[in-house]
Amino acid sequence: MVICQSCGAQNEPNAATCSRCFAPLTNAAPAPPSSGPAYSSATAGALPPPPPLPAGGSGGAQAVPNYLVQSILTTVLCCLPLGIVAIIFSAQVNTKLAAGDYAGALESSRKAKMFCWIALGLGIAASVIGLLLGVFGAIMGSAGR
């Protein structure tokens, strides 16, 4: 394990940047390239190149939705606790994209979408139950007269 000198987080031995603060790790040894230009002593101390962007052109970052609007609406209108969780995951999407963590951004996007749907489902279920209880109470109240 490699310890980050900036934040103290433990990282994988072959990590080039810290998984918590994204600072460059000085003890990380870059892996030799498997293909491409010859590996020379001039590139030995340099960080490895960033992973290629996913298919779909150079605008792969735009392909990851953050679901922030949906998260806010489900928080306000449906289910406050799960909506807050959805907002947290939504906020992580852009942060991870800016750091170059495309896989992490996709995972946060997936979780934000999942919590939005769960919050919406619970909000609808609670509304239907409340409506049914209200109708049942009105029927029972009018029957008792």
N, C-alpha and C positions, 0 to 999 in steps of 0.2 A: 504494500500500500504506500502511496505517495501522499504526504501531508502538504496541504496548501499553505504557503507562507503568509498569504493574505488573510484567510479566514479560519484556518486550522482544520478544514474538512478533510476527511480521508477519501482518496481517489484511487482508481485502478492504477496499477503500475505503468501501463502503457498510455495513460491519459495525457493529452497535451495541454488541456485546460481544466480548471477546477469545475466540478459538477455543481457546486453551489454558487460561487461568485464569478465563474468564468475567467479567472485570472490565469495567465500562462503558468504552467508548472515547470520549474527549473530542473527538477530531477527526472522528468519524463524523457525517455529515449525514443525518438521517432522511429517508427517501424520502416524498414527499407521498402521502397515501392515494389509492387509485384509486377508492374508493367509501366511503360512510359520511358521518359528519358533516363539516361544512365545516372546512377547515384554517385555523386562525387563528394569530395571532402568539402567543397564549397556549400553543399546543401546539407551536410551532416548536422550542423547545429540549428538549422532552420526548422520551423514547425512544419508538419506534414500539410499538404494542401487540404482545403476543406472538402467535404464529400460533395459529389455532384448533386445539383438540384434534381428533384424528381421530374419525370417526364411531364411535358406540358409547357415547355419553354422556360425562359429565364424568370418568368413571373410565378414560380411555384409557390411563393409566399402568399400570393393572393388567393390561392386555391384552398387555403385553410380558413374556414369560417370560425369566428370567435363566439357567436351566439350571445353577445352581450345584451342586445335589445330584448331578445326572448327571455334571457335570464332575469332582467330587470322587471319585465312585465309579469312573469310567473311569480316573482317575489312579491310584487305589489298586489296582484290580483288572485293568486292561487294559494301558494304554500310558502310562507316566509322562511322557515328553516332550510328547506331544500332549495329554494330560490337563491338564498345566500351562498350555498355551496356551489350552485351553478354559476353565480357571479364570480366566485373565486377562480373556478376553472376557466371561465371566459377571459378573465384578466391575464391568466397565465399564457394564453395562446400567443398574444403579440410579444410578450416578454421572451418567450422561448424562440419565436421566429427571429427576433432581433439578435438573439445570442447564437443563432445558427442551428438550434436544436429542432430540426424539422419533425423528427419522430416524436419528440416530446410535445410539440405543438399539436400534432395530430391526435395524440392521446388526450391532451387537455381539451381539445375541441370535441372529441367523442364523449368525454365525461360530462362536459357542459351540456351537450345536446341531450344526453341520457337524463341528467337531473332536471332539465327543463321539461321533458316529457313526463317524468314521474311527478313533478310538482303540478303540472297541468292536470294529469289524471286524478291526483288526490284532490285538487281544487274542484274539479267537476263532480267527483264522487261526493264530496262534502256538500256541495250545492244541491245535488239531487236528494241526498238524505235530509238536508234541512228543509227543502221544499216538501218532501213527502211527510215529514213530521209536522210541518205547518198545516198541510191539508188535513192530515189525520186529526190534529188538534182542533181545527175548525169544525170538522165533522162531529167529533165527540162533544165539542162545546155546544153545538146547535142541537144535538140529539138529547142533551141533558135538560133542555128547557121545557 
